[in-house]
Amino acid sequence: MNIVIEIYMIICVMLLLFDIVFLIVKNKKISSVRPKNTAFESTISRELEQHHRTGAFSENFVRTLPKKLSKTKNMVSLLSLVEDNPEEKELFRSYIFDQFDAYVKKSNYEQAYYAYIISKYDYTKSRVPSDFAAKFMQFLDSSSLYTFVNTMNALYAFGEDYLLLGSFEKIEERSGFYHKKLFVDGLLTAKVDFEVFCQKILAHFDLYSPFLQDCLLDYFRMVGFDASELCLRLIKDPQADTQVQYTAMRYFAKYPNEEAKELFLGMLDAPDDQWLRQMLAIQSLSNYQDAPVREAIKSKVTSPNWYVRTNAVRALYQNRIDKSEVFELLLLMDRYTTDALLYQFRNDEEMSHYITDTVQSLALQTAEAGSGHAKNAALAGAGV
């Protein structure tokens, strides 16, 4: 026992030492990449005061500023002073943009920081210069994910359709480099006319890879773009990527469609259909409360697949299944169905008691009936 305790203590000490060393190395690395220049901060503060008084910086400051901003520590110092003041930050926009040629030659950390600064400017009133944007796209070739992400964030802020569509090609080239959630969440922040932008995406949709199509269908769903015709075509197309088809099916869980409804009813009617398709069909059909849909969903509460049956019970619950329908399901004497019902009604004390009592009553009746059959069989065997 003592040996085990000693080994445990040694491991704890080693982990503690590792954490200390890691923090020291990390802080040193950060300080080397993002140091501050206090003297330069003082200069900026004085120049900002002068600008507020006279409306202009000093000639010497304007002449030396480009060279100073080519150093990351000075860029850090500048941003720390003006980041929370949009008017002051705007005074340095052109100077920062002019530093691209210097930062494109720097380390990944410094490029990522430069792209971050660019992404934090407002482009709703002052559009990004086209010549700068063309050069800035080079950062999408970076081997650093941080640089790539910050560059994409800047492109979302630019709000230029042609730049975003151009970035799709880079994302295609770097398959797996840019995570789906980062991409879709980023597109949702893009300063674009989403209707116009979505129409342009739609025109090129079939040229994109399954990964990109999957992401863009999610984007369509989240912004409310009418992609029903596209999604129906994908669901029906046997050559379409399976994951893309699943995402197309999810679209109709938010935007009901009569043609999709008939497709999904057909999936539930095909017992050999893939379980995930049936689960997604149930999720979409839960938008309807007509009898054919309810009966189709009820038929899946005893599915051998856990996801299918639990989604079926959830859909019925969400559509306010009444006590007579609950009793109908309990008559199936399926333990998993009962458990799923109890879970859905876990906050309804009356219904929870009803389900429990009914199940016990049905089990007792079944036992008594079985006992009676056994007794009759024994009497018959004895020749009584």
N, C-alpha and C positions, 0 to 999 in steps of 0.2 A: 504493500500500500504506500509506504514511504517513497519507494522508487517512482511510483506513478505520479505522486505529488511533486517530486523533484523535477521530473521530466516536464510536467505541466508548467512549473514555475520557470524553467529554462526557456520553454517555448514562448511564454508570456514576455519574458525579458527580451528575447530576440525580436519579437514582433514590435515591442516598444522601441527598441533601437532602430529597427527598420523604419518605423514611422518618423522618428526624429531625423534620421539621415535623409529620408525622402523629402520632408518639409524643407530642410536646409537647402538641398539641391534644387528643389522646385522654386523656392523663393529667390535663390541666387540667379536661376535661369530667367525668372520673370523680371528681376531687377536689371539684368543685363539687356533684356529685350525692351523693357518699358521703363527705363530710368527717367528721372525728372531733372530738369535744369532750373534750379531756383532763381538763378540770375536772369535767365531768359523770361521767367514768369514775371519778375519785377519789371523788366523792360516792357512786356506786353501790357501789364497793368497801367504803367505810365502812359503808354501810347493810346490805350483805350480811353483814359481820362482826357488826353489831348484831343482825341477824335470827338469825344462828346462835347468839348468846348469849341473846337474850331471846324469840325466836320472833315478833318483829314489827319493822316498819320504824318510823322516827320519824314523828310526826304531820305535821311540816313536809314531809318527803319524800313522804308519801302525798298530801298536798294539792297539791303542785307537780308531781308526776310526770306527770299527764295533759297538762298544758300543755307540759312539756318534750318528751314523746314525740311531740307533734304536729310537731316539727322532725326532719327526716330525719337530720341529723348526730347528734342525740342517740339516735335509734333505732339508728344504726350503732354508736355507742359502747356502747350496752347489749348489742347482740347480740355484739359482739366479746368481751365479758367473760363472757357466760353461755352462749354457743352450745354449748360442749362440756360443759356441766354441766346435765343434764336437770332436776335438782331445783331448781337456781337459776333456770333458764329458766322453769320452771313457775310460779314466784312472780310472774312478770310477764305471764302469759297474759291475764288479764282486762284489764289496762291496755292491752296491745297490741290486743286485740280492740276495745276501746272507741275506738280511733283511726281506725276505718274512715271515718267521716264527714269526718275531716280529710284523709285520704290520697286519697279518691275525687276530691278537687278539685285534687290536685297533678299534676305532670308525669308523662308516661309512665314515665320512669326511676324516679321515686319510687313510683309505683303498682306497678311490676314488683317493686321491692325489698320493698314491704310484702307483696305476695302471696307472695313468696319466704319471708319470715319466717313467715307463716301456714302455709305448706306444710311447714315444718320442725318443727311441733309434733306430738306423739303424741296420736292421737284414739282409741286402743284402749280406754283407761280412762275418759277424759272426752270424751264426744261433743260435736261442734260444736253450738253453740246454733242452733236452727232460724231464729230471727230474724236472727242474724248471717249464716248461710248464704244466706238469701234476698237480703240486701243484697250480699253478696260476689259473687254471680253477675253483678252489674253489670259487673265487670271483664272479663267475656267479650265485652263490647261495645267493648272498647278497640281502638284502631287499631294498638297496639303488639303485635307477635308475642311479645315477652318477657313482657309482662303477661299475654297470653292463655295462654302456656305455663305460667307460674308459677301462674296461677289454676287451670288444669287439674291441675297437680301437687298443689295443695292439695285439690282435689276428690277425687283418687285417695286422698289421705291421710285425708280425712273418712270415706270408706268408706260413704257413704250412697247406696243404689241410686237413690232418687228424684232426687238431685242429679246423678248421672252421666247418668241418662236425660234429665234436663232439659238437660244440657250438649250432648247429641247434637243438639238443635234448634239451638243456637247454632253448632255445627260445620256443620250443614246450611246455615245462613244465610251462613256465611263460607266457602263452597266454595272449596277450594284454599288457604285461609289456614293451615290446620293440617295438617302433613305426615302421611302415613299411618304412617310409622315412629314418629314422636313419639306419635301417638294409640294405636297398638297396644301399643307398649312401655309407655306410661303405664297403659293398662288392665291390663296384666299386674302392675303394682305396686299396683293398687287394693285396699284393705283390705275386701274384700267376700266374702260367701259366693258363690263363683263359680257354683255350681250354680243357686242361686236367682236370681242376677243374670242368668245366661245364659237361664234360662227366661223372665224378663221381657223380655229383648232379643228372644227368639224370638217372643213374642206380638206384637211391633210390627215385626218384621223387614221385612215387605212394604211398610211405610209409608216406609221409609228410602230415601235416594238410592242409586244404584249405588256411589258412593264409600264411603258408610258401610257398605253391605252387604259390600263387598269387605274393608274393615277388620275388620268383626265376624266374618266367616268365618275370617280369619286368627287372630283372638282365640279363636274356638271350637277351632280346630285346636291352638293352642298350650297351651290349658288342659285339653284332653282332653274337651271337652264333646261329647256324642253328637249331632252335627248331620247324621248320615248321611241321614236322611229328607229333610231340607231340601236337602242338597246334591244328592241324586238328582233331586229335583223341579226344581231350578234347571238341572241339566245337560240334562234332557229338555225344558225349556220353551223353545221357539223364540223367545219374546218376551223372555227374560231377557237382561240386559246381558252382552255377550261376556266382558268382564273378570271379571265376577262368576262366570260359568260356569267360566272357567279356575281361579279360586281354589277353587271347589267341587270341581273335579277334583283339585287339589293335596291337598285334605283326605284323599282316599282313598289317597294315597301313604303317609300315616302310619297310616291306619286302614282296613285292607283290608275289602272288602265284596263278597259274591258277586254281588249285582245290579250293582254298579258294574263288577265284573270282566267280566261279559257285555257291558255297554255299551262298555267299552274295547276288547274283542276285536272288536266290530262296527266301531269306528272304524278299527282297523288293517286290517280286511278291506275297507274302502271306500277305494280308491286315490285318490279325488278329495277326501277329507276334508282339512280345513285342517291344515297341518303342525304348528302349535302344539298342537292337540288330540291329534294322533298322538304328539307328544313327551311330553305330559303323561300320555297313556294308557300309554305304555311305562314311564314312571317309576312309575306305580301298579301296573302288571302285574309289575314286577320283584319284587313281594312274593310271587309265586307261582312254583312250580317244576314244575308239571305239564306234560306234553307239549304239549297244545294251546297253552298260553301261550308256551312256548319256541319252538314253530314259528312262531307269529304274530310274535314278536319277531325271529326269524331272517329273516323275510321282509322286514324293514325295514332290514337292514344295508346294502343297496344303494340306499336311498331317495335321490332326487335332492336332498333337503334335508339339509344338513350336520348340523343339530341332531337330526333324527330318526335318522339312521344312527349318529351317535356315541353317542346315548343308548341305541340298540338294542344296540350292542356293549358299552357299559358295563353294561347290565342283564344280558347274558349272562355277562360276566366276574364280576359280583357274585354271580351264582348258580353260580359255580364251573364254568364251561364246561370240558369235558375236551379232551384232545388230539385225539380223533376228531372232535369238533364243530369245533374250530379248523381241522382239515384240511378239513372240509366247507365252511367259510367261505372258506378259501384257494383252493379249487377254483373259486370264482366268478371268480377272477382280476380282482378289483376293487381298484385301487390304494388307494382311500380306505378300504375295509374293512380292508385290510392295515395301513395306517397307524394306523387306530384300534385294531386288535389290538395292534400294537407299543407303542402308547402305554399301553394298559391293563396290558400285561405288562412295562413298562419296568423294573420292579424284580425281575423273574424272569429271570435270565440264561439258564437252560436253555430256557425257552419262547421267549424272544426269539431265541435262536440257531435253535431249531426253526422258527419262523416265517420267518426270513430264509432259511435253507437250503431250506425247502420251496418258498418263492416262487421262488428261483433255479432249483431243480430243475424246477418246473412251467414256468417261462419257457423253459428250455433244451429241454424236451420239445416245447413248442409251436413253438419255432423249428425244431427238427429235423423235426417233422411238416410244417410249412409248407414247408421246403426240399424234402422228399420229394414233396409235392404239386406244387410248381413244376417239379421235374425230370420227373415223369410227364407234366405238361401239355406241356412242351417236346418230349419224345419223341413224344407223340401228334401234336403239330403238325408234326413233321418226318416223320410217316408211318412211324415206327419201330414 
